[in-house]
Amino acid sequence: MFSGIDEVDWASMEHAYGPADDVPELLRGLASADPAEREAALDGMYGAVHHQGDVYACTLACIPFLFELVVDPGVQDRGGVVELLTSIGGFDLDEDDEAEIDEDEIEGAANYAMAAAAVTAGAGVFFELIADEDPGVRLAAPLALATLHRHPVRVLALLRERLPVEPDEEVRLALVEAAGRVALRHRPLAERVGKWLGLLAERADSPGLRLAALAQLARCSPDGLPGDVVPVVAGLLREMRSVPEESGDRGDGGEHAPPGGIPAREDDEPEPGPDTSPDAEPVDPEPVASVETGRGEHVATPTLVGQLRSLSAQENAGRGAPWAADLLRTLHVGLDDRVGDRTALLADQLRSPDRRQRIDAVRMSGGLIRAWRGPYEELVALVGEQLSDPEPRLAEAASHVLEELFGLAAPAADALAARLAADPGSWVKTWASGPPGLSSTVKALARLGDARAVPALAGALELPQVAHDVGFAVGHLGETARPLAGTLRRRLAEIELDEGAYDRASPLLAGLTALRAGEAAPEVLRVLRGAPEYRGEWLRTAALRALGAFGPAAREAVPELRALVRRPGTASATEAAEALWAVSGDAEAVLPVLIEGLQSDQVHDRRAAAVALGALGPRAAVVAPRLRGLLAHEELWLRVDAAIALWEVSGRTRETVGALLTAWEQNRHVRVRVAECLARMGPVPEGSAAAHVLRSELVSVRRHNAMDGGYGSHDIHEDEKLLALCRQALRGTGKGSTS
């Protein structure tokens, strides 16, 4: 094994962390008899040689040696090596990707292409591995074939032939998943695969296999799903709970079952044999997902691979079918915008006696609500019911989901309040490093504006170190949190104005700003005057915002504010001018400063000046030409701010609305800001372009800010705010007209 490995000039190559002269040691480690050494080597391959999916010259040089490893029956844990090869070779560049590659990326793109070619050229070995004695290898081989082999029809035939004789249930599920992958990558085969999956979903004896078939059917051929998919899936889940899984139980009808694990019928179309080769070009490739290949006891190691395996083992401990959660997630992805079906399915899961299934359902509920609009009252109430469960992971998962829902969490308000009252010790979470923070339960209840969160905030304010997010919670409670103003003021007065002043003072300033607690002006002024050099600019900004929120109640700050505006063109001058206008209403004093700020070299400062000028309204009409000139600026957010300010100072809507609607189409993230302006303008005329845009948004099922593979903690709140503003603009409760 490894013939010629020492002849490769590894030292001339590099991986993610420098020279690649350690790669031979990693490759030999993959063949070690020591489980810990094998795992450390695999971790090194992913961490350096194939770092975050990258392909280097040394990655390419490894491919022949990795193939040597996977075909040697004496090597243990070969399933992990099969997965590594699948990941290295499974990246495809489509035409759009190629068009976007710049000069700096050409070498990397070439490496991806060469890796795909090299691994695909050797993919024939996976045909043999699909019947390997090692179940971990058999688990990884189907997806390797589906991802890498150039003859998808042969692959499908093999998957079907293998299914009825495969003894391991999890491997059987991998065979079905691989068929779905083939259908997604080779769309001309989707109908054939969908027909087979449909038969499996109807007739396979194993409920897990039927669920797997439904999940893949939802992904590659959703029109083939049964109309009653929700009760069918619910029944399968109940069947899986009631019938213990037995090792080696094939559940496929035994030796009398035809290929595919289902009875034959006359209209079942025969599959071509292994020699058939009408190829189809790959379409819409997916990123290769890693499959857990551990098939027994594993040595705990400090590697990332070891930690992930340990976490997976903890998560799946005691589960009769640990793969069921993955199947359900796949099914939900396939159901896509069928919000009603997905909601009903999750509601059934949340009523399950199986706590682990409920944990999965809580997490998937968060993912559904985060991406799709819909009526979620029942689902949210069921998530709320999990808060009282004695299983801490379930209750914690539920509170985290509810925290992100803001107003949508209302059906769970009583459950949140009960959990809060039952455990005062959990109101604030402390960490090994960094400031403490409010618990998810406190934040969820506060974001509902529920007064029952006030005692928790009061308790948090009495701790030696104030929770960093207490001010934001106060902001959501509004006047309900007015009793906290005195404590916020007292704690701010106690802040030592040293290098840590910003971290300690900012949550208090945020709370006082939200409450518009003008009586705290003396304490805020102390902070403004004594802000230290370290993060002093941030601290002054927070103090100025507080004074601006206080309005005329902060009149004693006027001399200080007038002194600050004498440095026009700076960010602090703009912020001080904005506060001075709010406190004194002296347009003559602030207008020159804001006009200067509008000419800043920094886009951020120009945006701040435009927003502040808009607050002056007609008193700043003189700047309309300057604002109009910014409507053609290259920075989209500046164009939006300038357009809104132009309407506020001039009252003219035609050019403003046009600019706003253009920005709406160009960047979905400006839509809330645009809708706020349209709502303030007043009734949007029926038949207008603005009305069409707003109504189109309201009928969309997908949230405007939904992202694949990521999300923000305020995404749901922002999207619900957008919907409310769209309705308001169409109803016409603003102060003007867009005509």
C-alpha positions in Angstrom: 0.0 0.0 0.0 1.0 3.6 -0.6 3.5 2.7 -3.4 5.2 5.8 -4.5 3.9 8.0 -1.7 7.5 9.0 -0.7 8.3 10.0 -4.3 5.6 12.8 -4.2 7.1 16.2 -3.5 4.7 17.0 -0.6 6.9 19.7 0.8 6.4 21.8 -2.4 2.7 21.8 -1.8 0.5 23.5 0.8 -2.7 22.9 2.5 -4.8 25.2 4.7 -2.2 25.4 7.4 1.1 25.5 5.5 3.5 23.0 3.9 1.9 19.7 3.1 4.8 17.6 4.2 2.6 16.0 7.0 0.1 14.5 4.5 1.9 11.1 4.1 1.6 10.7 7.9 -2.1 11.5 7.7 -2.6 9.0 5.0 -0.8 6.3 6.9 -2.8 7.2 9.9 -6.0 6.4 8.1 -4.7 2.8 7.8 -3.6 2.5 11.4 -4.8 -0.3 13.6 -5.3 2.3 16.4 -8.9 3.8 16.3 -7.7 7.0 17.9 -5.0 7.4 15.3 -7.4 6.8 12.5 -9.8 9.3 13.8 -7.0 11.9 14.3 -5.9 11.3 10.7 -9.4 11.8 9.3 -9.7 15.0 11.3 -6.5 16.2 9.9 -7.6 15.4 6.3 -10.8 17.4 6.8 -9.1 20.2 8.8 -6.1 20.8 6.6 -6.0 18.9 3.3 -9.7 19.3 2.5 -10.3 22.4 4.7 -14.0 23.5 4.5 -14.3 21.7 1.2 -11.3 23.3 -0.4 -9.2 21.3 -2.9 -5.4 22.0 -3.0 -2.7 20.4 -5.0 -1.9 18.1 -2.1 -5.6 17.1 -2.0 -5.4 16.0 -5.6 -2.2 14.1 -4.9 -4.0 12.2 -2.1 -6.7 10.8 -4.3 -4.9 7.6 -5.6 -3.9 6.7 -2.1 -7.4 7.2 -0.7 -8.7 4.8 -3.3 -6.0 2.3 -2.2 -7.4 2.6 1.3 -11.1 2.0 0.4 -10.5 -1.2 -1.5 -8.2 -2.8 1.1 -10.5 -5.0 3.4 -7.8 -4.9 6.0 -8.3 -1.2 6.7 -10.9 -0.3 9.3 -13.3 2.6 9.2 -13.1 2.8 5.4 -16.6 4.3 5.3 -15.1 7.6 6.5 -12.6 7.5 3.6 -15.4 6.8 1.1 -17.1 9.9 2.4 -13.9 11.9 2.2 -13.5 10.9 -1.5 -17.1 11.7 -2.1 -16.7 15.2 -0.7 -13.4 15.8 -2.6 -14.9 14.8 -5.9 -18.5 15.8 -5.5 -18.2 19.5 -6.3 -19.6 20.6 -9.7 -19.2 24.0 -11.3 -22.2 24.9 -13.4 -22.1 27.6 -16.2 -23.2 30.4 -13.8 -20.4 29.5 -11.4 -17.8 29.5 -14.2 -19.0 32.9 -15.4 -18.5 34.4 -11.9 -14.9 33.1 -11.4 -12.3 35.8 -11.2 -8.6 35.5 -11.9 -7.7 34.8 -8.2 -10.1 31.9 -8.2 -9.1 30.2 -11.5 -6.5 27.9 -9.8 -9.0 26.8 -7.2 -11.7 26.1 -9.8 -9.2 24.1 -11.8 -8.5 22.0 -8.7 -12.1 21.3 -8.2 -12.5 20.2 -11.8 -9.5 18.0 -11.6 -10.7 16.4 -8.3 -14.1 15.7 -9.8 -12.5 14.1 -12.8 -10.1 12.0 -10.8 -12.6 10.7 -8.3 -15.2 10.1 -10.9 -12.7 8.1 -13.0 -12.3 5.7 -10.1 -15.9 5.6 -9.0 -16.4 2.2 -10.4 -14.9 0.7 -7.2 -18.0 1.8 -5.3 -20.0 -0.8 -7.2 -18.0 -3.5 -5.4 -18.1 -1.7 -2.0 -21.9 -1.6 -2.0 -21.8 -5.2 -0.9 -18.8 -4.9 1.4 -18.7 -6.8 4.6 -18.2 -3.6 6.6 -21.7 -2.0 7.1 -20.0 1.4 7.4 -18.6 1.1 3.9 -22.0 -0.1 2.6 -23.6 3.0 4.3 -21.3 5.4 2.5 -21.0 3.7 -0.9 -24.6 4.4 -2.3 -24.3 8.2 -2.0 -20.8 8.0 -3.4 -22.2 6.2 -6.5 -25.1 8.6 -6.8 -22.8 11.6 -6.5 -19.8 10.5 -8.6 -20.6 7.8 -11.1 -21.2 8.8 -14.7 -23.8 6.1 -15.5 -26.8 6.9 -13.4 -29.0 4.2 -14.9 -26.5 1.5 -13.9 -26.4 3.1 -10.4 -30.2 3.0 -10.1 -30.3 -0.7 -11.2 -27.7 -1.6 -8.6 -29.5 0.3 -5.8 -32.7 -1.6 -6.6 -30.9 -4.9 -6.8 -29.2 -4.4 -3.5 -32.2 -3.2 -1.4 -33.9 -6.6 -0.9 -30.7 -8.3 0.2 -29.3 -5.6 2.4 -29.6 -6.7 6.1 -28.9 -3.3 7.7 -31.9 -1.0 8.0 -29.8 2.2 8.0 -27.9 1.1 4.9 -31.3 0.4 3.2 -32.2 4.0 3.9 -29.0 5.1 2.3 -29.8 3.1 -0.8 -33.2 5.0 -1.0 -31.5 8.3 -0.4 -29.0 7.6 -3.1 -31.9 7.0 -5.6 -33.3 10.4 -4.7 -29.9 11.9 -5.2 -29.7 10.4 -8.7 -33.1 11.8 -9.6 -32.1 15.3 -8.4 -28.8 15.2 -10.3 -30.3 13.6 -13.5 -33.7 15.1 -14.0 -34.7 12.9 -17.0 -34.6 9.9 -14.6 -36.8 11.6 -12.0 -40.1 10.1 -13.2 -38.6 6.6 -13.2 -37.2 7.1 -9.7 -40.4 8.7 -8.5 -42.5 5.7 -9.6 -40.2 3.3 -7.8 -40.2 5.4 -4.6 -44.0 5.6 -4.8 -44.3 1.8 -4.8 -41.8 1.6 -2.0 -43.9 4.1 0.0 -47.0 2.0 -0.5 -45.7 -1.5 -0.1 -42.4 -1.9 1.7 -42.9 -3.8 5.0 -40.6 -1.6 7.0 -42.2 1.7 8.2 -38.8 3.3 8.2 -38.2 2.3 4.5 -41.7 3.7 3.6 -40.9 6.9 5.4 -37.6 7.2 3.6 -39.3 6.6 0.2 -41.8 9.4 1.0 -39.0 11.7 2.0 -37.1 11.2 -1.2 -40.3 11.4 -3.2 -41.0 14.8 -1.7 -37.5 16.0 -2.8 -37.4 14.7 -6.4 -41.0 14.1 -7.4 -43.4 15.9 -5.0 -46.4 15.5 -7.3 -46.2 11.8 -6.6 -46.8 12.2 -2.9 -50.2 10.8 -1.7 -52.9 13.4 -1.0 -53.1 12.2 2.6 -49.3 12.4 3.2 -49.7 13.8 6.7 -51.8 11.0 8.2 -49.7 8.5 6.3 -46.5 9.8 7.8 -48.1 10.1 11.3 -49.2 6.5 11.0 -45.6 5.4 10.0 -44.2 7.3 13.0 -46.7 5.5 15.4 -45.8 2.2 13.8 -42.1 2.9 14.3 -42.7 3.7 17.9 -44.8 0.7 18.6 -42.6 -2.0 16.9 -39.1 -2.2 18.2 -36.4 -2.3 15.6 -34.6 -5.7 15.5 -31.1 -6.0 14.4 -31.1 -7.6 11.0 -34.8 -7.2 10.5 -35.1 -6.6 6.8 -38.8 -5.9 6.7 -38.7 -6.3 2.9 -40.8 -9.4 2.4 -37.9 -11.8 2.7 -36.4 -13.8 -0.2 -39.7 -13.8 -2.1 -39.6 -10.0 -2.6 -38.4 -8.7 -6.0 -35.8 -6.0 -6.3 -36.8 -2.9 -4.4 -38.3 -4.7 -1.4 -41.9 -4.6 -2.6 -44.1 -7.1 -4.3 -44.1 -7.0 -8.1 -47.1 -5.9 -10.1 -47.9 -6.0 -13.8 -47.4 -2.2 -14.4 -44.0 -2.1 -12.6 -41.7 -1.0 -15.3 -38.5 -3.2 -15.5 -35.2 -1.5 -14.9 -32.3 -1.8 -17.4 -29.6 -4.1 -16.3 -26.1 -3.1 -15.3 -24.8 -2.9 -18.8 -27.4 -0.3 -19.9 -25.7 3.2 -20.3 -28.0 5.9 -21.7 -26.4 8.8 -19.7 -28.0 12.0 -18.7 -26.1 15.1 -17.9 -26.0 16.1 -14.2 -28.5 18.9 -13.3 -28.8 20.9 -10.1 -26.1 19.2 -8.1 -26.3 19.3 -4.4 -23.5 19.7 -1.8 -22.4 16.3 -0.5 -23.7 15.7 3.0 -21.6 13.7 5.4 -23.0 10.4 6.6 -22.3 9.0 10.1 -20.3 5.9 9.4 -19.7 4.7 12.9 -21.0 1.2 13.3 -20.0 0.3 16.8 -17.9 1.5 19.8 -15.6 4.4 19.0 -12.7 5.7 21.1 -13.4 9.3 22.3 -10.8 11.6 20.9 -10.3 15.4 21.1 -10.6 15.8 17.4 -13.4 17.7 15.7 -14.6 14.4 14.1 -14.5 12.8 17.5 -16.5 15.6 19.1 -19.1 15.5 16.4 -19.4 11.7 16.7 -19.8 12.0 20.5 -22.4 14.7 20.2 -24.3 12.5 17.7 -24.1 9.6 20.0 -25.4 11.6 22.9 -28.3 13.0 20.8 -29.2 9.5 19.5 -28.7 7.6 22.8 -31.8 5.4 23.4 -33.4 6.1 20.1 -34.8 3.0 18.4 -34.5 4.7 15.0 -32.0 7.6 15.2 -32.3 8.2 11.5 -36.0 9.0 11.7 -35.3 12.7 12.5 -33.1 13.0 9.3 -35.9 11.4 7.2 -38.5 13.9 8.6 -36.2 16.8 7.9 -35.7 15.6 4.4 -39.5 15.2 4.0 -40.0 18.8 5.2 -37.5 20.1 2.8 -39.2 18.3 0.0 -42.7 19.6 1.1 -41.2 23.1 0.7 -44.1 25.6 0.5 -46.8 23.2 1.5 -47.1 25.0 4.8 -50.4 23.5 5.8 -49.1 19.9 5.4 -45.9 20.7 7.2 -47.7 22.4 10.1 -50.1 19.5 10.5 -47.2 17.0 10.4 -45.3 19.0 13.1 -48.4 19.3 15.2 -48.7 15.5 15.2 -45.0 15.1 16.1 -45.3 17.6 19.0 -48.1 15.4 20.4 -45.9 12.3 20.3 -45.2 10.4 23.5 -41.5 10.2 22.3 -39.6 13.2 23.8 -36.9 13.0 21.2 -39.4 13.2 18.4 -40.8 16.3 20.1 -37.4 17.8 20.4 -36.9 17.3 16.6 -40.3 18.7 15.9 -39.6 21.8 18.0 -36.5 22.5 16.1 -38.1 21.9 12.7 -41.0 24.1 13.8 -38.5 27.0 14.2 -37.1 26.3 10.8 -40.6 26.3 9.2 -41.8 29.5 10.8 -38.5 31.2 10.0 -38.7 30.6 6.3 -42.5 30.5 5.5 -45.5 32.6 6.4 -48.6 30.9 7.6 -51.2 30.5 10.5 -49.1 29.1 13.3 -51.3 29.5 16.4 -51.8 25.8 17.0 -48.2 24.9 16.3 -46.9 27.7 18.6 -49.2 26.6 21.4 -47.9 23.1 21.1 -44.3 24.3 21.2 -45.3 26.3 24.4 -46.5 23.1 26.0 -43.0 21.6 25.8 -41.8 24.3 28.3 -43.2 22.4 31.2 -41.6 19.1 30.2 -39.0 17.8 32.7 -36.6 17.0 29.9 -34.3 20.1 29.9 -33.3 19.8 26.3 -36.9 19.8 25.2 -37.9 22.8 27.3 -34.8 24.7 26.3 -35.3 24.0 22.6 -38.9 25.3 22.9 -37.8 28.5 24.7 -35.2 29.2 22.0 -37.8 28.8 19.2 -40.3 31.0 21.0 -37.6 33.7 21.6 -37.3 34.2 17.8 -41.1 34.5 17.2 -41.7 37.9 18.9 -45.5 38.6 18.5 -46.1 35.2 16.9 -45.3 33.6 20.3 -48.6 35.0 21.8 -50.3 31.5 22.0 -47.5 30.4 24.3 -47.5 33.5 26.5 -49.0 31.7 29.6 -46.7 28.8 29.2 -43.7 31.2 29.1 -44.9 33.1 32.2 -45.4 29.8 34.1 -41.9 28.6 33.2 -40.5 32.0 34.3 -42.3 31.9 37.6 -41.3 28.3 38.3 -37.6 28.9 38.0 -36.4 32.4 39.0 -32.8 31.1 39.1 -32.8 30.7 35.3 -33.7 34.3 34.5 -30.1 35.3 33.7 -27.5 33.0 32.0 -23.9 33.4 32.9 -21.0 32.3 30.7 -17.3 31.4 31.3 -16.4 34.5 29.3 -18.4 37.6 28.3 -21.2 39.4 30.0 -24.3 37.6 31.3 -27.5 37.5 29.2 -31.2 37.1 29.7 -32.6 33.6 29.3 -34.6 32.7 26.2 -37.8 32.5 28.3 -37.4 36.1 29.6 -36.6 37.4 26.1 -39.5 35.6 24.5 -42.0 37.0 27.1 -40.5 40.5 26.9 -40.7 40.5 23.1 -44.5 39.9 23.5 -44.7 43.1 25.6 -46.0 40.9 28.5 -45.7 42.6 31.9 -45.0 39.3 33.5 -41.4 39.7 32.2 -40.8 42.8 34.3 -39.9 41.0 37.6 -37.2 39.1 35.8 -35.8 42.3 34.3 -35.9 43.9 37.7 -34.0 41.0 39.1 -31.4 41.1 36.3 -30.8 44.8 37.0 -29.9 44.1 40.6 -27.1 41.7 39.7 -23.5 42.9 40.0 -23.1 42.7 36.3 -26.2 43.7 34.3 -27.2 41.4 31.4 -26.0 42.8 28.1 -29.5 42.5 26.5 -31.7 43.9 29.3 -32.1 47.2 27.5 -33.5 45.6 24.3 -36.0 43.7 26.4 -37.1 46.9 28.1 -37.6 48.4 24.6 -40.1 45.7 23.6 -42.0 46.1 26.8 -42.3 49.9 26.4 -44.3 51.7 29.1 -45.0 48.4 30.8 -41.4 48.5 32.0 -41.7 52.1 33.3 -41.2 50.9 36.9 -37.7 50.0 35.9 -36.6 53.5 35.0 -35.5 54.4 38.5 -33.3 51.3 38.7 -31.8 51.9 35.3 -31.0 55.5 36.3 -29.4 54.4 39.6 -27.3 51.8 38.0 -26.1 54.2 35.3 -25.1 56.7 38.0 -22.9 54.0 39.5 -21.0 53.2 36.3 -17.3 53.8 36.6 -16.2 55.6 33.4 -13.2 53.5 32.6 -12.3 51.3 29.7 -15.2 48.9 30.5 -17.7 51.7 30.6 -19.4 51.0 27.3 -20.1 47.3 28.1 -21.6 48.2 31.4 -23.5 51.4 30.4 -24.9 50.5 26.9 -27.7 48.1 28.2 -28.8 50.8 30.7 -28.7 53.6 28.1 -30.7 51.4 25.7 -33.4 50.8 28.4 -33.6 54.5 29.3 -33.8 55.4 25.6 -36.7 53.0 25.1 -38.6 54.4 28.1 -37.8 58.0 27.0 -36.9 58.6 30.7 -36.1 62.3 30.6 -35.5 62.3 34.3 -32.3 60.4 33.7 -30.8 63.3 31.7 -28.3 64.2 34.4 -26.9 60.6 34.5 -26.7 60.4 30.7 -24.9 63.8 30.6 -22.3 62.5 33.0 -21.6 59.6 30.7 -21.5 61.8 27.6 -19.0 64.2 29.2 -16.8 61.5 30.8 -16.7 58.9 28.0 -13.3 57.2 28.0 -11.1 57.0 25.0 -11.7 53.2 24.6 -15.0 52.8 22.8 -15.8 56.3 23.8 -17.3 57.1 20.4 -19.8 54.2 20.8 -20.6 55.3 24.3 -21.2 58.9 23.2 -23.5 57.7 20.4 -25.6 55.7 22.9 -25.8 58.7 25.2 -26.8 61.1 22.4 -29.5 58.7 21.3 -30.9 58.6 24.8 -30.9 62.4 25.0 -32.7 62.6 21.6 -35.3 60.2 22.8 -35.9 62.3 25.9 -36.8 65.3 23.8 -37.5 68.6 25.6 -37.2 66.8 28.9 -33.4 66.8 28.3 -33.3 70.6 27.9 -30.3 70.9 30.3 -28.2 69.1 27.7 -28.6 71.8 25.1 -25.3 73.6 25.9 -23.4 70.4 25.7 -25.1 69.5 22.4 -24.4 72.9 20.9 -20.8 72.4 21.7 -20.7 69.1 20.0 -22.3 70.4 16.7 -19.4 72.8 16.3 -17.4 70.0 14.6 -19.5 69.7 11.3 -18.8 66.9 9.0 -18.1 64.4 11.7 -20.4 61.5 12.8 -20.6 62.9 16.4 -21.7 66.3 15.1 -24.5 64.7 13.1 -25.6 62.6 16.1 -25.4 65.7 18.3 -27.4 67.8 15.8 -30.1 65.1 15.6 -30.3 65.1 19.4 -30.3 68.9 19.6 -33.2 69.1 17.1 -35.2 66.6 19.2 -34.5 68.5 22.4 -34.7 72.1 21.3 -36.4 72.2 17.9 -33.7 74.7 16.8 -33.6 74.0 13.0 -31.2 77.0 12.4 -28.6 75.5 14.6 -28.7 72.0 13.2 -29.4 72.5 9.5 -25.8 73.7 8.5 -24.3 70.7 10.4 -26.5 68.2 8.7 -25.9 69.7 5.3 -22.2 69.4 5.9 -22.7 65.8 7.0 -24.5 65.1 3.7 -21.2 65.8 1.9 -19.1 63.5 4.0 -16.7 61.0 2.4 -18.3 58.2 4.5 -21.5 56.7 3.2 -22.6 55.9 6.7 -22.3 59.5 7.8 -24.2 60.7 4.7 -27.0 58.3 5.5 -27.1 59.5 9.1 -27.3 63.1 7.9 -30.1 62.3 5.4 -32.2 60.6 8.1 -31.7 63.5 10.4 -32.7 66.0 7.7 -35.8 64.0 7.1 -36.8 64.4 10.7 -36.7 68.2 10.3 -39.5 67.9 7.6 -40.3 71.1 5.7 -37.9 73.1 7.8 -35.2 71.4 5.7 -36.8 72.0 2.3 -33.7 73.8 1.2 -31.8 70.5 1.0 -34.2 68.9 -1.5 -31.9 69.4 -4.5 -29.0 67.8 -2.7 -31.2 64.8 -1.6 -32.5 64.5 -5.2 -29.0 64.3 -6.4 -28.3 61.3 -4.2 -31.1 59.3 -5.8 -28.6 58.2 -8.4 -25.8 57.3 -5.9 -24.2 53.9 -6.3 -24.9 52.9 -2.7 -28.5 51.5 -2.5 -29.1 52.2 1.2 -28.1 55.8 0.7 -30.5 56.1 -2.2 -33.3 54.8 0.0 -32.5 57.1 2.9 -32.2 60.1 0.6 -35.5 59.3 -1.2 -37.4 59.0 2.2 -35.8 62.3 3.4 -36.7 64.0 0.1 -40.4 63.1 0.7 -40.2 64.2 4.3 -38.8 67.6 3.5 -40.7 68.3 0.2 -43.9 66.3 0.4 -43.4 65.2 -3.2 -44.0 61.6 -3.8 -43.7 60.7 -7.5 -39.9 60.6 -7.8 -39.6 59.3 -4.2 -41.9 56.3 -4.8 -40.1 55.4 -8.0 -36.7 55.3 -6.3 -38.1 53.3 -3.4 -39.8 50.7 -5.6 -36.6 50.3 -7.6 -34.6 49.7 -4.4 -37.4 47.2 -3.3 -36.7 45.0 -6.3 -33.0 45.3 -6.1 -32.5 44.4 -2.5 -35.1 42.5 -0.4 -33.5 43.7 2.8 -34.6 47.4 2.2 -38.3 46.4 2.0 -39.1 47.1 5.7 -37.6 50.6 5.4 -39.4 51.3 2.1 -42.7 50.0 3.5 -42.4 52.2 6.5 -42.3 55.2 4.2 -45.1 54.1 2.0 -47.3 53.5 5.1 -46.6 57.0 6.4 -47.4 58.5 3.0 -51.0 57.3 3.3 -53.3 55.3 1.0 -51.6 53.8 -1.9 -53.8 54.3 -5.0 -55.4 51.1 -6.4 -53.8 50.0 -9.6 -50.5 51.9 -8.9 -47.1 50.3 -9.1 -46.8 50.6 -5.3 -50.1 48.8 -4.7 -49.0 46.0 -7.1 -45.7 45.6 -5.2 -47.3 45.6 -1.8 -50.0 43.1 -2.8 -47.5 40.8 -4.3 -45.5 40.8 -1.1 -48.7 40.0 0.9 -49.5 36.9 -1.2 -46.0 35.5 -1.1 -45.7 32.5 1.2 -41.9 32.7 1.5 -40.6 35.2 4.0 -38.8 38.1 2.3 -35.6 37.6 4.2 -35.5 33.8 4.3 -32.0 32.5 3.6 -30.8 29.0 2.7 -28.3 27.8 5.2 -28.5 30.8 7.6 -30.8 33.1 9.4 -30.9 36.1 11.8 -32.5 36.1 15.2 -34.8 39.0 14.2 -35.8 37.6 10.7 -39.3 36.6 11.7 -40.0 39.8 13.5 -38.8 41.9 10.5 -40.9 39.9 8.1 -44.0 40.2 10.2 -43.3 43.9 10.5 -43.1 44.1 6.7 -46.5 42.4 6.3 -48.1 44.8 8.8 -46.7 47.8 7.0 -47.8 46.6 3.6 -51.4 46.2 5.0 -51.2 49.6 6.6 -50.0 51.3 3.4 -52.9 49.7 1.4 -55.5 50.7 4.1 -54.2 54.2 4.1 -53.7 55.2 7.7 -50.8 57.4 7.0 -50.7 61.2 6.7 -50.4 61.8 3.0 -50.9 60.2 -0.5 -48.6 58.5 -2.9 -50.5 59.9 -5.9 
